[in-house]
Amino acid sequence: MLPMLLNETNRIVDLTHIIAKWGAILIKNCDEHKKPLYLKYLADGQCKNINEIYAEKKNTIINAVDEGMLINANEDLLNFILQNLLGNASKFTSNGNIVITATNTNTRQFIKVTDNGIGILPQQLEKLMHRKNL
């Protein structure tokens, strides 16, 4: 069973890289469609969608983003990113908590999704962090 799990994990990591590269391309090409958006409300919508899709997981999703946090972004792309972050957290968490937070610096906004799911094996994390073609 462990070799099959490792194979599936490798497949998921590779797929994640493909999606990340595709997202990077979209980000570069979406500057003209950026507008100020309230992150809390976009995240609320995605939290609701994810809860409906993964209802059997019985997770609690907590949107801890400040109501006044504005982010200048492409709405479709931001929804795509939130959907993927929350979806991945939900896939690997059962009867747990998923928390979305955001911080703002002078030049950037950071979105963070944390969960108490199974996590990534240390060997996989090491492999992920040392890929040459990231």
C-alpha positions as a LaTeX table, in Angstrom:
\begin{tabular}{lrrr}
\hline
Residue & $x$ (\AA) & $y$ (\AA) & $z$ (\AA) \\
\hline
Met1 & 0.00 & 0.00 & 0.00 \\
Leu2 & 2.88 & 2.39 & 0.79 \\
Pro3 & 4.38 & 2.26 & $-2.74$ \\
Met4 & 0.96 & 3.09 & $-4.20$ \\
Leu5 & 0.57 & 6.00 & $-1.76$ \\
Leu6 & 4.04 & 7.29 & $-2.66$ \\
Asn7 & 3.24 & 7.04 & $-6.37$ \\
Glu8 & $-0.01$ & 8.98 & $-5.90$ \\
Thr9 & 1.79 & 11.60 & $-3.82$ \\
Asn10 & 4.39 & 12.07 & $-6.57$ \\
Arg11 & 1.59 & 12.45 & $-9.11$ \\
Ile12 & $-0.11$ & 15.08 & $-6.95$ \\
Val13 & 3.16 & 16.99 & $-6.50$ \\
Asp14 & 3.76 & 16.96 & $-10.27$ \\
Leu15 & 0.21 & 18.13 & $-10.95$ \\
Thr16 & 0.63 & 20.90 & $-8.38$ \\
His17 & 3.74 & 22.11 & $-10.22$ \\
Ile18 & 1.86 & 22.16 & $-13.51$ \\
Ile19 & $-0.98$ & 24.16 & $-11.98$ \\
Ala20 & 1.46 & 26.56 & $-10.31$ \\
Lys21 & 3.25 & 27.20 & $-13.62$ \\
Trp22 & $-0.06$ & 27.73 & $-15.38$ \\
Gly23 & $-1.12$ & 30.11 & $-12.61$ \\
Ala24 & 2.14 & 32.05 & $-12.99$ \\
Ile25 & 1.46 & 32.48 & $-16.69$ \\
Leu26 & $-2.07$ & 33.70 & $-15.96$ \\
Ile27 & $-0.81$ & 36.16 & $-13.36$ \\
Lys28 & 1.61 & 37.69 & $-15.85$ \\
Asn29 & $-1.18$ & 38.10 & $-18.40$ \\
Cys30 & $-3.97$ & 39.34 & $-16.12$ \\
Asp31 & $-2.67$ & 42.76 & $-15.07$ \\
Glu32 & $-5.20$ & 44.63 & $-17.18$ \\
His33 & $-8.13$ & 42.94 & $-15.38$ \\
Lys34 & $-7.03$ & 43.79 & $-11.83$ \\
Lys35 & $-9.35$ & 45.68 & $-9.55$ \\
Pro36 & $-9.65$ & 46.27 & $-5.78$ \\
Leu37 & $-11.43$ & 43.33 & $-4.13$ \\
Tyr38 & $-12.42$ & 42.58 & $-0.56$ \\
Leu39 & $-10.60$ & 39.31 & 0.10 \\
Lys40 & $-12.86$ & 38.30 & 3.01 \\
Tyr41 & $-15.94$ & 38.14 & 0.77 \\
Leu42 & $-14.22$ & 36.23 & $-2.03$ \\
Ala43 & $-12.89$ & 33.77 & 0.54 \\
Asp44 & $-16.39$ & 33.41 & 2.07 \\
Gly45 & $-17.73$ & 32.28 & $-1.30$ \\
Gln46 & $-14.95$ & 29.76 & $-1.81$ \\
Cys47 & $-15.27$ & 28.45 & 1.77 \\
Lys48 & $-18.98$ & 27.81 & 1.17 \\
Asn49 & $-18.28$ & 26.02 & $-2.14$ \\
Ile50 & $-15.57$ & 23.83 & $-0.63$ \\
Asn51 & $-17.78$ & 22.94 & 2.36 \\
Glu52 & $-20.51$ & 21.82 & $-0.04$ \\
Ile53 & $-18.13$ & 19.77 & $-2.22$ \\
Tyr54 & $-16.37$ & 18.09 & 0.72 \\
Ala55 & $-19.32$ & 17.90 & 3.15 \\
Glu56 & $-18.51$ & 14.29 & 4.04 \\
Lys57 & $-15.12$ & 15.39 & 5.41 \\
Lys58 & $-16.85$ & 17.30 & 8.26 \\
Asn59 & $-14.20$ & 20.02 & 8.35 \\
Thr60 & $-14.63$ & 23.43 & 9.90 \\
Ile61 & $-13.40$ & 26.18 & 7.59 \\
Ile62 & $-12.62$ & 29.44 & 9.36 \\
Asn63 & $-12.25$ & 32.59 & 7.30 \\
Ala64 & $-10.07$ & 34.79 & 9.52 \\
Val65 & $-9.35$ & 37.40 & 6.85 \\
Asp66 & $-9.92$ & 40.98 & 8.01 \\
Glu67 & $-13.14$ & 42.42 & 6.54 \\
Gly68 & $-11.42$ & 45.60 & 5.39 \\
Met69 & $-8.55$ & 43.93 & 3.56 \\
Leu70 & $-8.49$ & 45.06 & $-0.04$ \\
Ile71 & $-6.42$ & 43.23 & $-2.59$ \\
Asn72 & $-5.76$ & 44.50 & $-6.11$ \\
Ala73 & $-6.17$ & 41.37 & $-8.23$ \\
Asn74 & $-7.92$ & 39.64 & $-11.08$ \\
Glu75 & $-11.11$ & 38.26 & $-9.50$ \\
Asp76 & $-11.24$ & 35.06 & $-11.57$ \\
Leu77 & $-7.60$ & 34.26 & $-10.89$ \\
Leu78 & $-7.93$ & 34.99 & $-7.16$ \\
Asn79 & $-11.01$ & 32.74 & $-6.94$ \\
Phe80 & $-9.07$ & 30.01 & $-8.75$ \\
Ile81 & $-6.19$ & 30.30 & $-6.27$ \\
Leu82 & $-8.50$ & 30.29 & $-3.24$ \\
Gln83 & $-10.41$ & 27.30 & $-4.61$ \\
Asn84 & $-7.20$ & 25.32 & $-5.06$ \\
Leu85 & $-5.73$ & 26.21 & $-1.67$ \\
Leu86 & $-8.95$ & 25.38 & 0.18 \\
Gly87 & $-9.65$ & 22.33 & $-1.97$ \\
Asn88 & $-6.22$ & 20.82 & $-1.29$ \\
Ala89 & $-6.61$ & 21.45 & 2.43 \\
Ser90 & $-10.05$ & 19.79 & 2.38 \\
Lys91 & $-8.89$ & 16.76 & 0.41 \\
Phe92 & $-6.31$ & 15.83 & 3.02 \\
Thr93 & $-8.16$ & 16.81 & 6.20 \\
Ser94 & $-11.04$ & 15.00 & 7.89 \\
Asn95 & $-12.93$ & 16.19 & 10.98 \\
Gly96 & $-10.44$ & 19.01 & 11.26 \\
Asn97 & $-9.96$ & 22.73 & 10.99 \\
Ile98 & $-8.95$ & 24.73 & 7.95 \\
Val99 & $-8.10$ & 28.38 & 8.55 \\
Ile100 & $-7.58$ & 31.07 & 5.93 \\
Thr101 & $-5.72$ & 34.22 & 6.92 \\
Ala102 & $-4.10$ & 37.09 & 5.07 \\
Thr103 & $-1.46$ & 39.66 & 5.85 \\
Asn104 & $-0.61$ & 42.90 & 4.16 \\
Thr105 & 2.82 & 44.49 & 3.80 \\
Asn106 & 3.68 & 47.74 & 2.07 \\
Thr107 & 4.11 & 46.00 & $-1.28$ \\
Arg108 & 2.40 & 42.59 & $-1.08$ \\
Gln109 & $-0.49$ & 40.63 & 0.31 \\
Phe110 & $-0.06$ & 37.08 & 1.58 \\
Ile111 & $-2.82$ & 34.49 & 1.78 \\
Lys112 & $-2.25$ & 31.55 & 4.11 \\
Val113 & $-4.32$ & 28.39 & 4.44 \\
Thr114 & $-3.49$ & 26.10 & 7.33 \\
Asp115 & $-5.03$ & 22.77 & 8.23 \\
Asn116 & $-4.46$ & 19.82 & 10.53 \\
Gly117 & $-4.54$ & 17.22 & 7.75 \\
Ile118 & $-2.04$ & 14.46 & 7.06 \\
Gly119 & 0.66 & 16.80 & 5.71 \\
Ile120 & 3.52 & 15.97 & 3.40 \\
Leu121 & 6.11 & 13.33 & 4.19 \\
Pro122 & 9.49 & 14.91 & 5.02 \\
Gln123 & 11.07 & 13.14 & 2.02 \\
Gln124 & 8.44 & 14.56 & $-0.33$ \\
Leu125 & 8.81 & 18.04 & 1.13 \\
Glu126 & 12.58 & 17.87 & 0.61 \\
Lys127 & 12.06 & 16.76 & $-2.99$ \\
Leu128 & 9.52 & 19.52 & $-3.56$ \\
Met129 & 11.80 & 22.22 & $-2.17$ \\
His130 & 14.82 & 21.19 & $-4.22$ \\
Arg131 & 13.30 & 20.83 & $-7.68$ \\
Lys132 & 15.51 & 22.52 & $-10.24$ \\
Asn133 & 12.67 & 23.59 & $-12.53$ \\
Leu134 & 10.47 & 25.44 & $-10.07$ \\
\hline
\end{tabular}
